[in-house]
Amino acid sequence: MRDRILELERSSRLLEPNSDAREKVRRRVVDYSEDFLDHVESLPAYNVTEDKGIGLLDAPIGEEGIGIDDAIRLISENVDTPGLNPASGGHLAYIPGGGIYYSALGDYLADVFNRYAGIFYASPGAVRMENMLIRWIGGLLGYPEDAAGNLTTSGSLANLIAVVTARDALAIRSADIPRSVIYLSGQVHHSVDKAIRVAGLSECIVRKLPLDDRFRIIPEALAAQVTADVAEGLKPFLIVATAGTTDVGAIDPLGEIGEIARRFGAWYHIDAAYGGFFVLTEEGKRKLKGIETSDSLVIDPHKGLFLPYGLGVVIVKRAAALRECYRFNANYMQDAMSETDELSPAELSPELTKHFRGLRLWLPLKLLGVAPFRACLEEKLMLAKYFHREVQTIGFESRLEPELSVVTYRRVPQAGDVNEFNKKLLEAVVADGRVFISSTLLNGEFTLRLACLAFRTHLSTIDTLLAVLKEKSELLESDPSFRDRN
Ligand SMILES: *Cc1c(COP(=O)(O)O)cnc(C)c1O
C-alpha cells in the first residue's frame, strides 16, 4: 500500500510545479498578455471569423498535459481572436466592461494565496476588506454605515439576491403571491424579470409602468396605479427603478419613487448596475440624487469601475433583512460561526465558498486612488455629449440628450426603409471592426446606440466612430442595390 501511495504521490506532485517550471510558464503567460496590452489600441473591436473558435474542440481534455506554447496557441486562436474584444476602447456597444490591469494582479494574488473569503473565522482580513469596500460604495450612494451587502459575480446575481431579500422581508408567501404587485418600467433590465421568475414570483401581478418621453417612470402614474391597487385590496410589494437604463441611460425620478414606496410600504429596489458609479462625478451625483431612498441597490464595478468581468455588488439598507434571507445552520460549521464584528459573505448571499473578489477591486483603488476613476467617468459623460452633438452634424438624428454615457441615434436616408438602412449600417460598422456598436428598438424604431464606458475609449475613439459612420452611411446611401431593394 505504501508503495502505491508513493507512486501516486509522484504523479500528484505534478500539481505543484517547482520554481523553474513556474517561471517558464509564467514568462510565457506574461509575454502573451504584455504583447496584447502593447497592441490593444490597434486590435479590432470585433472579429468576424468563419471558425468561431471551433479549433478548440480538436484538442480534447486528456490524461497527458500539453506545453504552455501549445496551450497559448489554442487560447489565442480560438478564444482571444473570434468575436468581441471587450478590452478594446472601440467596444461601444451594450454596456462595455473594462479590464484594468491591477485587477488582474489582484486576482492573481487571490488565486495564489486562496484565502477563504466566505467566512470571517477563516479569513478575517479578506472579509474585512470586502465589507470595507461595500461600506465605501454604500457611502458613495448615501447608504448608512450599517447597511450590508455582498460582492457577487455580476449585476444579474446582485439583482436576484435583492429580489429574494425583498420577497422575504415583506413575507410574501405563496398564498400572497397572486395579490402582490410588482411595479416595473419597460426599460427595466431583463435580469430583473429573470430574478422575479427565479425567485418564484412570476405569478405576482406585474405592472409595466407608462414612461415619459425620456423613458423614465412617471411618479404620478406610479402613485395612481399603487393607489388603485390598494383600493382593490392588492398588496404593493416591490417597486424597481433604474439609475441608468441599459437601453438609453435613463434615470428614473429616484427620490419621488422612493417617497411613493415609503408611503405604501413597498420594497424599493434600484438597479444602478450601469449608472451607479457616475456618482463619483459632480454631474452624476446631482442626477442620482434620491438613490439613498431605496431599500436595496445594485451596482457593477465591472462596468462603472472598469474592472474585468466578474464583480457586481448588492447592498441592502437594513442589514437584518439580508441576513435573515441568507441565514444558515450547519453542524459542521459550528467552530466557524462565532459572533464577530463583521458579517461574513456566507451569511449574506447564497454562496459559501467563493472567489476572493474583493482583492481585484481593492488593489486598483489603493494603487491608483479614486481620482483617475472619477476622471475617466467624467470623460465618458463628456464624450457622450460630444458624440451627441457631432453625430448630428454628419446627418444623423439623435433626439434624446444623453443623460449619462449612452447615446441613441439613427440615420434617415434620402430614400428607402429607415429601419433597414440602419440595420445595414450597423452590419457594415461591425464588419469593419475598428469600433463595435449595437442597436435597440425605441418605440418600434431600429435605433443605433453608443454606450461609452470602456476605460480605453477616448476622444480619438469617438472621432473614429464618427468617421466610420460617415463613411459607411455615405457608401450605403449611394449603393444602388440598397436603394432598389427598399
Ligand atoms: C448590465 C446590467 C445589468 C446586469 O448586470 P451583469 O453584470 O451584466 O449581470 C443589470 N442592470 C443594468 C441596468 C445593467 O446595465
The ligand as a Gaussian input file, in Angstrom:
#p B3LYP/6-31G(d) Opt

LIG

0 1
 C      -25.573000      45.240000     -17.132000
 C      -26.792000      45.488000     -16.373000
 C      -27.332000      44.501000     -15.548000
 C      -26.788000      43.108000     -15.493000
 O      -25.512000      43.094000     -14.958000
 P      -24.497000      41.929000     -15.335000
 O      -23.318000      42.327000     -14.523000
 O      -24.287000      42.001000     -16.816000
 O      -25.095000      40.647000     -14.929000
 C      -28.433000      44.819000     -14.788000
 N      -28.986000      46.034000     -14.855000
 C      -28.494000      47.016000     -15.638000
 C      -29.166000      48.342000     -15.672000
 C      -27.386000      46.755000     -16.447000
 O      -26.917000      47.720000     -17.248000

